[in-house]
Amino acid sequence: MNVLISWSNDRSERIASALRDWLPMVVPAARPWVSSHDIPKGRRWSQELAAQLKESQFAVLVVLQDNQDSPWLNFEAGAISKWIEVANVAPLLFEMTPSDLRGPIAQFQATVFTRDDMLKLTETLSKAVSGSQDLLALRRSFDFTWDTLQQRITAILNAERQSTAIGVATTKEPKSDTTLWIHDDRRAILEQIGTSERNFQSVEEITTGTGMRRAKVEHVLSELNKAGYVS
């Protein structure tokens, strides 16, 4: 049975991907559906989403402080509630509590990403998608896989905090003993990073955005790192 996992923004998409990989190991009857993975190339996303809503028995909304006001997430929540019983729509909260929820999402019974709450969610989900609950088998699978999921989610959340720290570093003056003259190449790279989402970009993105050769980008990044402008 289909389980729709809804997300909005890069971090929640990575979390949705982790849940997509993990869920069938605990609830074998569940077939998680995440738009970024499960819409074939060339298909109309609106039609695929509409079809998925009709076929899904359960929906999980990946909610964080920085995406709960997303028009898209709230749109999906409203659309989902028209097709799926309200009892089977679960906002899954990361780094926040149910009291933090606002807007349309707040109407649903929320789950906090903790071991106990996630176990309750999987038990409810198992009953919704299969009509029965083998709680002993489910709990064994949950216990066996929980640490792996928790570590993966923690890594995603920590990576966001680290990228924020990188953005802060780009705005600070370098130490006096490592002062670096900002010529055009270095300025272009700093501006490319500073104007991007979360002040973070890969080498490939910087190379494309600045039009420089990769080797040059790597060399300039090394200089900027030593001078304290980026990390």
N, C-alpha and C positions, 0 to 999 in steps of 0.2 A: 504494500500500500504506500502511496506517495506521501511524503512529508516535505512541505515547502519551507525552505529556510530563507528568510528575507533579510537583506542587508542594505546599507547605504553608507558609503565612503570606503576608502582603502582598508582601513584597519578592521572594520566590521566584515568586509569581504573575506579577509584572511581568516578571521574567526569562523565565519560561515563555512569556509573550505575545510577547516579542521573538524568542525562538527559533522560535515558531510562524510568525511573519511571515518569518523569514530562511530557514529550512530548505528550503522548496520552490525557492528561487532557486538553491540549490547542488545539491540532489537532487530533480529535478523529479518523480520517481516517488513521493516521500514525501508523505503527507497527514497533517500533524501534527494531533493532537487534544489540546486543553486543556479541561478540564472547565468552567472559568469562561467559556469562549467557545462551546463546541460542544455543550452540553446545551441543547436548546430549552426555552423557558419552559413550565412546567406538566408537564414530564416527571419521572419518578422518577429521581434521580441514581444510586441504587444499581443500577437496571436498566440505565441507560445505560452506567455504568462496566463492569458485567459484560459487556455486549454488546461494548463496545470492547476489553476484554481478549481476548475470543475472536477478534476481527478484526485485532488488532495484531500486527505482525511484529517490532517493536522498541520499546523503552521507554527514555526518558531521565528520570532523576530529578534534579531541581534541588535541590542540597544546599548549605547554608551552615552555619556554626557554630551559628547560632541556630535551625535547624530540623531538624538531623539526628536529634534525639531525639524528634521529633514522632510521636506514636502513629499519626497518619493516614498520614504518609509511609512509616513502617515497615510499616503494614498494607498499603498499596498495593504496596510492594516485595515483600512476601510473596505477595500475590494475583497480582501480575504474574509472579512466578517460576513459578507453577503453570501458567500458560498459555503463557508465552514462554520459549524456550530461555535458560538463564542467560547464555550468550555474547552474547545480544542485549539484555541489561539493563545500562544504563550510568549509574551515578551521575556527574553532572556537577558538579564542585566549584568553588565560588567563594570566594576569600579563604581557602582551606584546601588541605591536601595529603592524599594517600591515607593517610598515617600518622595523620592526625587522625580518620579514620573509626572509628566504633564501632557495635556493635549489628548487626542483620540486614543493613543496607546494606553493611557492610564485606565481605560475601562476594562482591560483584560487582567486576569490574575497573573501576576508576574512571578518569575523564577529568578533567584539570585544565583550567580555562578559559584556555588559552594557544593561540597560533596553531598551533603544531606538533601539539599534542594534539587540537585541534578538527579539524584537517585529517585526522588519522588516524581520528577518530570518524566524520566524514562519509564517508570511504572505506569504513569497515566498514559503516556504515548503508546506503550505496548498494548494496553487495553483498547485504545482508540483504533489502532491500525490492524490489530489481529483479532480483537473480540475476546481474547483470553489472556491470562497472565500466569506464566510459569515463573513465579517470583524467585524461586531458588536458583534457577538457571540464569535469570536476568541479573540477580545480585552477584552471582559468581563472575559473569562476564563483566559487569560493572566494576567489581573490585579488581579484576585482572587488567582492565584497560584504563582506569581512571587516572592513575599517575601519569601515564603517557599523554593523555589529553590535557591534564592540568599543566604539565611542563610545556606543551606546545602553546597553549593559550598564554601562559605567563611569559614565554619568549616573545610572543606577538605584542603584548602590552608593554613589556620592557623595551622592545625595539622602538616603540613610539616615544617613550620617555627619552631614550638615548638620542633619537633624531631631533627632538625638541631641544636637547642640550647642544646639539650641533648647530642648530639655528641660533641659539644664544651666543655661541662662540663666534659666529660670523659678525656679530654686532659689537663685540668687545674690542677695545684697543689692545694690540699685542704688547707683551712685556717690553720694557725699554731696551733690554739687552738683545732683543730679537726683532727690532724694528725692521720692517720690510717695506721698501718703496713699492707702491701699488702702480705698476705700469698697466698698459691697456689689457694685456692678456689676463693678468691677475684680476683686474677689475671686472672684466667680462665674466670670468668664472664666478666671482663672488656675487655679482648681480644675478647670474643665472641661478645660483643656489638660493639666494635671498628672496627671489620672486617666485620660487616654486612652492608647491604645497608642502607644508611642514618644514620648509627650509632644508629639504633633503633631496638629493638626486644621486643617481648612479653615475659612474664614469661614462657609460653609454649615453645617458640622457644629456650630460654636460657636453659631450662631444658633438651630439646632434644639435643641441641648442646654440652652441657657440660657433660651430663650423670649423673647429680646430681639429687637428689630427689627434688621435688617441694618445700617442706617445707624448705629445706636447701637453695635453691635458693632465696626464699622469705626472709629468715633471713639475708643472705649475702647482698642482695639488700638493705635491710633496713639499714644495717651498712654503706654501700657505700653511700647511700643517705644522711645519717646524717653527713658523713664526707665530703660531697661535691663533690664526684667523679661522681655521676650520679644524675639525677633528673627525 
